[in-house]
Amino acid sequence: MSAPPVVDLPIEDERLAQDVANGLAAVEKLLRSSVESDDAFVTEASKHLIEAGGKRFRTLMVLLAAQFGDPSAPGVVPGAVVIELTHLGSLYHDDVMDEAPVRRGSPSANARWDNTVAILTGDYLFAQASDILADLGPELIRIQAQTFSRLVQGQIRETVGPRTGEDPITHYLSVLSDKTGSLIAASGRFGALLSGSAADVEERLSRACEAIGVAWQLGDDLLDVASSGAQSGKTPGTDLREGVKTLPVLYALAADDSPRLSALLSGPVAEEDVEETLTLLRAHSGMARARAELAAWVDRARTDISGLPDIPAKDAYLALCDYVVERSG
């Protein structure tokens, strides 16, 4: 019998796959109960994104990291819920800032209700995460605070944009490290710490998970240009329509070797120009450079993972590295 897929990743070791499946079920149960409120509307708004689904990628990172210690340790599942609540809370806020009408195939909270409800619901999820975290100890509280600081700073820098004289590509990658990579790094660190893993294992997992997180986002950048809608699950050119300058776009603009492409990429791409822009961008060397950058981040992750103890979770992390590269096309 084949192992069940997790985050589209088949885990070959059946015992590990079962452990992870059990852990995911336990996290899902606690995640839902943790946002229950005496106020029915607060509960409904808080469960809005939970019930919309999601890959639970960060939960997977916690559960795999916990395999390097005692995966059944009592703090592992609550720790994963803290990470997931933090992620979900940030999505409520992201949708307000981006004026996003849809999240995970459903109307976003700000579209279903309004911006105020979405912002306050995100705050409520952060509060519930802190309540759980208080029982996990001061070291975990400090890690969470430092992570949240990085996440917010990354969002601020993304909103403000590169400073005068700052390289846009360097700026973009630093934003990804803080806004996306920091919480995934914390996922690995939480799993290692809460399971009682060795300190060197904790450090390796934190660095590897951050690198995987950045690479995953770079893969999304590439998919937005290179994939069909059926492959990626979203309409190609979404970032172009919104004027989001992802890594392939930044490389193309830095090359400045196609006046037509540079003109198209100067702002949000009009609907009638999307196909032309995608065609030009797919043929541009910026795509190859972006793939090389993704591969470099995956190689960083592999370097740290290679020093981990030889258990099935190590193989699962290495398989995840392969998957991150393969999904980017």
C-alpha positions as CSV (number, residue, x, y, z in Angstrom):
1,M,0.0,0.0,0.0
2,S,1.5,3.4,-1.0
3,A,1.9,6.0,1.6
4,P,-0.6,8.9,1.6
5,P,0.6,12.1,0.0
6,V,1.3,15.1,2.2
7,V,1.6,18.6,0.6
8,D,1.6,16.6,-2.7
9,L,4.7,14.9,-1.4
10,P,4.6,11.0,-1.1
11,I,6.4,9.9,2.0
12,E,7.9,6.5,1.2
13,D,8.4,5.3,4.8
14,E,5.0,4.0,5.8
15,R,5.5,4.4,9.5
16,L,6.6,8.0,9.1
17,A,3.7,8.6,6.7
18,Q,1.3,7.3,9.4
19,D,3.0,9.4,12.1
20,V,2.7,12.5,10.0
21,A,-0.9,11.7,9.1
22,N,-1.8,11.2,12.8
23,G,0.0,14.5,13.7
24,L,-1.8,16.4,11.0
25,A,-5.2,15.1,12.2
26,A,-4.3,16.1,15.8
27,V,-3.2,19.6,14.7
28,E,-6.4,20.1,12.7
29,K,-8.5,19.1,15.7
30,L,-6.7,21.5,18.1
31,L,-6.5,24.2,15.4
32,R,-10.3,24.3,15.1
33,S,-11.0,24.1,18.8
34,S,-8.4,26.8,19.6
35,V,-10.5,29.5,17.8
36,E,-13.8,28.6,19.4
37,S,-15.3,31.6,21.1
38,D,-18.4,32.4,23.1
39,D,-19.3,34.8,20.3
40,A,-20.6,32.8,17.3
41,F,-19.6,35.4,14.8
42,V,-16.0,35.4,16.1
43,T,-15.9,31.7,15.8
44,E,-17.3,31.8,12.2
45,A,-14.9,34.5,11.1
46,S,-11.9,32.7,12.7
47,K,-12.8,29.4,11.1
48,H,-13.3,31.0,7.7
49,L,-9.8,30.3,6.4
50,I,-9.3,27.1,8.4
51,E,-12.3,25.6,6.6
52,A,-11.1,26.9,3.3
53,G,-8.3,24.3,3.5
54,G,-4.6,24.9,2.7
55,K,-1.6,22.6,2.4
56,R,-0.6,22.9,6.1
57,F,3.0,23.1,4.8
58,R,4.3,24.7,8.0
59,T,2.6,22.0,10.1
60,L,4.4,19.4,8.0
61,M,7.7,21.1,8.7
62,V,7.0,21.0,12.5
63,L,6.0,17.3,12.4
64,L,9.0,16.2,10.3
65,A,11.4,18.1,12.5
66,A,10.0,16.5,15.6
67,Q,11.0,13.1,14.2
68,F,14.6,13.9,15.2
69,G,13.6,13.8,18.8
70,D,10.4,12.4,20.4
71,P,7.6,13.1,17.9
72,S,5.0,12.2,20.5
73,A,6.2,14.8,23.0
74,P,3.2,16.8,24.4
75,G,4.3,20.2,23.0
76,V,4.7,19.2,19.3
77,V,1.0,19.4,18.3
78,P,0.3,22.7,20.2
79,G,3.5,24.1,18.7
80,A,2.4,23.3,15.2
81,V,-1.0,25.0,16.0
82,V,0.8,28.1,17.1
83,I,2.7,28.2,13.8
84,E,-0.5,27.6,11.8
85,L,-2.5,30.2,13.7
86,T,0.3,32.8,13.1
87,H,0.3,32.0,9.4
88,L,-3.5,32.2,9.1
89,G,-3.6,35.5,11.0
90,S,-1.1,37.0,8.7
91,L,-3.2,35.9,5.7
92,Y,-6.2,37.8,7.0
93,H,-4.0,40.9,7.1
94,D,-2.4,40.2,3.8
95,D,-5.8,40.1,2.1
96,V,-6.7,43.5,3.5
97,M,-3.4,45.1,2.3
98,D,-3.7,43.4,-1.1
99,E,-7.4,44.1,-1.4
100,A,-7.7,40.4,-2.4
101,P,-11.2,39.2,-3.2
102,V,-10.4,35.5,-3.0
103,R,-8.3,33.3,-0.7
104,R,-8.0,29.5,-1.2
105,G,-10.9,29.4,-3.7
106,S,-13.3,31.2,-1.4
107,P,-14.2,34.8,-0.8
108,S,-11.6,36.4,1.4
109,A,-12.7,37.6,4.9
110,N,-12.4,41.2,3.8
111,A,-14.6,40.5,0.8
112,R,-17.2,38.4,2.8
113,W,-17.4,40.9,5.6
114,D,-15.1,44.0,5.5
115,N,-11.6,45.1,6.3
116,T,-12.2,45.8,9.9
117,V,-13.5,42.3,10.6
118,A,-10.6,40.8,8.7
119,I,-8.0,42.7,10.6
120,L,-9.6,42.0,14.0
121,T,-9.9,38.3,13.2
122,G,-6.3,38.1,12.3
123,D,-5.5,39.8,15.6
124,Y,-7.7,37.3,17.4
125,L,-5.8,34.4,15.8
126,F,-2.5,35.9,17.0
127,A,-3.9,36.2,20.5
128,Q,-5.0,32.6,20.5
129,A,-1.6,31.5,19.3
130,S,0.0,33.5,22.2
131,D,-2.3,31.8,24.7
132,I,-1.2,28.3,23.6
133,L,2.4,29.5,23.4
134,A,2.4,30.6,27.0
135,D,2.3,27.0,28.1
136,L,5.3,26.0,25.9
137,G,7.9,28.1,27.8
138,P,9.9,31.3,27.5
139,E,12.3,30.0,24.9
140,L,9.5,29.3,22.5
141,I,7.9,32.7,23.3
142,R,11.1,34.4,22.4
143,I,11.5,32.5,19.1
144,Q,7.9,33.4,18.2
145,A,8.4,37.0,19.0
146,Q,11.6,37.2,16.9
147,T,9.9,35.4,14.1
148,F,6.9,37.7,14.2
149,S,9.3,40.7,14.2
150,R,11.0,39.4,11.0
151,L,7.7,38.7,9.4
152,V,6.4,42.2,10.0
153,Q,9.7,43.9,9.0
154,G,9.6,41.9,5.7
155,Q,6.1,43.0,5.0
156,I,7.0,46.6,5.7
157,R,10.0,46.5,3.4
158,E,7.9,44.9,0.7
159,T,5.3,47.7,1.1
160,V,7.9,50.5,1.1
161,G,10.1,49.0,-1.7
162,P,13.9,49.1,-2.1
163,R,15.7,52.1,-0.6
164,T,17.5,54.5,-2.9
165,G,20.6,52.8,-4.3
166,E,19.5,49.3,-3.0
167,D,19.6,46.5,-5.5
168,P,16.0,45.4,-6.1
169,I,16.9,41.8,-6.4
170,T,18.8,41.8,-3.1
171,H,15.8,43.6,-1.5
172,Y,13.3,41.1,-2.9
173,L,15.2,38.1,-1.6
174,S,15.6,39.6,1.8
175,V,11.9,40.3,1.9
176,L,11.2,36.6,1.0
177,S,13.6,35.4,3.8
178,D,11.8,37.5,6.4
179,K,8.2,37.5,5.2
180,T,8.0,33.8,4.1
181,G,11.2,32.0,5.2
182,S,11.1,33.2,8.9
183,L,7.9,31.4,9.9
184,I,9.0,28.2,8.1
185,A,12.3,28.3,9.8
186,A,10.5,28.7,13.1
187,S,8.4,25.6,12.2
188,G,11.6,23.5,12.0
189,R,13.0,25.0,15.2
190,F,9.7,24.4,17.1
191,G,9.6,20.8,16.0
192,A,13.2,20.2,17.0
193,L,12.9,22.0,20.3
194,L,9.6,20.6,21.4
195,S,10.7,17.0,20.6
196,G,14.0,17.4,22.6
197,S,16.3,17.2,19.5
198,A,20.0,18.1,19.9
199,A,21.0,21.7,19.5
200,D,23.0,21.2,16.3
201,V,20.0,19.4,14.8
202,E,17.7,22.3,15.7
203,E,20.0,24.8,14.0
204,R,20.3,22.7,10.8
205,L,16.6,22.3,10.6
206,S,15.9,26.0,11.1
207,R,18.3,27.0,8.3
208,A,17.1,24.2,6.0
209,C,13.4,25.0,6.5
210,E,14.0,28.7,5.8
211,A,15.9,27.9,2.6
212,I,13.1,25.5,1.5
213,G,10.5,28.3,2.3
214,V,12.3,30.8,0.1
215,A,12.7,28.3,-2.7
216,W,9.1,27.4,-2.5
217,Q,8.1,31.0,-3.0
218,L,10.5,31.4,-5.9
219,G,8.9,28.3,-7.4
220,D,5.5,30.2,-7.2
221,D,7.2,33.1,-9.0
222,L,8.2,30.8,-11.8
223,L,4.9,29.0,-12.0
224,D,3.1,32.3,-12.4
225,V,5.0,32.8,-15.7
226,A,5.8,29.3,-16.9
227,S,2.8,27.1,-16.1
228,S,-0.7,26.5,-17.5
229,G,-3.6,27.2,-15.1
230,A,-4.1,23.4,-14.8
231,Q,-0.5,22.9,-13.6
232,S,-0.4,25.6,-11.0
233,G,-4.0,25.9,-9.9
234,K,-4.1,29.6,-10.5
235,T,-4.3,31.8,-13.6
236,P,-0.9,32.4,-15.2
237,G,0.2,36.0,-15.1
238,T,-1.7,36.8,-11.9
239,D,1.4,38.6,-10.5
240,L,1.8,40.5,-13.8
241,R,-1.7,41.7,-13.7
242,E,-1.3,43.0,-10.2
243,G,2.1,44.7,-11.0
244,V,4.0,42.4,-8.5
245,K,7.6,42.4,-9.6
246,T,8.7,38.8,-8.8
247,L,12.2,37.5,-9.4
248,P,12.0,36.6,-13.1
249,V,10.5,40.1,-13.7
250,L,13.3,41.8,-11.7
251,Y,16.0,39.9,-13.7
252,A,14.3,40.9,-17.0
253,L,14.2,44.5,-15.9
254,A,17.8,44.5,-14.7
255,A,19.0,43.0,-18.1
256,D,17.2,45.9,-19.9
257,D,17.7,44.1,-23.2
258,S,14.1,44.1,-24.5
259,P,12.5,47.6,-24.6
260,R,9.1,46.1,-25.3
261,L,9.3,43.7,-22.4
262,S,10.6,46.4,-20.1
263,A,7.7,48.7,-21.1
264,L,5.2,46.0,-20.4
265,L,6.7,45.2,-17.0
266,S,6.8,48.9,-15.9
267,G,3.5,48.5,-14.0
268,P,0.5,46.3,-13.8
269,V,0.1,44.5,-17.2
270,A,-3.2,45.2,-19.0
271,E,-5.3,42.1,-19.7
272,E,-4.8,42.5,-23.5
273,D,-1.0,42.4,-23.0
274,V,-0.7,39.5,-20.6
275,E,-0.2,36.8,-23.3
276,E,2.5,38.8,-25.1
277,T,4.2,39.6,-21.8
278,L,4.2,35.9,-20.8
279,T,5.6,34.8,-24.2
280,L,8.4,37.4,-24.0
281,L,9.2,36.6,-20.3
282,R,9.2,32.8,-20.9
283,A,11.9,33.3,-23.5
284,H,14.0,35.7,-21.5
285,S,17.2,34.7,-19.7
286,G,15.6,36.0,-16.5
287,M,13.7,32.8,-16.1
288,A,16.9,30.7,-16.2
289,R,18.5,33.1,-13.6
290,A,15.5,32.8,-11.4
291,R,15.6,29.0,-11.6
292,A,19.3,29.1,-10.8
293,E,18.5,31.2,-7.7
294,L,15.9,28.7,-6.6
295,A,18.3,25.8,-7.1
296,A,20.9,27.7,-4.9
297,W,18.4,28.0,-2.0
298,V,17.5,24.3,-2.4
299,D,21.3,23.4,-2.3
300,R,21.6,25.4,0.9
301,A,18.8,23.3,2.4
302,R,20.4,20.1,1.2
303,T,23.7,21.0,2.8
304,D,22.1,21.3,6.2
305,I,19.9,18.3,5.8
306,S,22.8,16.1,4.8
307,G,24.3,16.5,8.3
308,L,21.2,15.3,10.0
309,P,20.9,11.8,11.5
310,D,20.0,9.1,9.0
311,I,16.3,8.5,9.7
312,P,13.3,8.5,7.4
313,A,12.5,12.1,8.1
314,K,15.9,13.1,6.6
315,D,14.9,11.3,3.4
316,A,11.5,13.1,3.5
317,Y,13.2,16.5,3.7
318,L,15.5,15.6,0.8
319,A,12.5,14.4,-1.2
320,L,10.9,17.7,-0.4
321,C,13.9,19.5,-1.8
322,D,13.6,17.6,-5.0
323,Y,9.9,18.3,-5.2
324,V,10.4,22.1,-4.8
325,V,12.7,22.0,-7.8
326,E,10.5,19.8,-9.9
327,R,7.3,21.7,-9.2
328,S,8.9,24.9,-10.6
329,G,9.1,23.4,-14.0
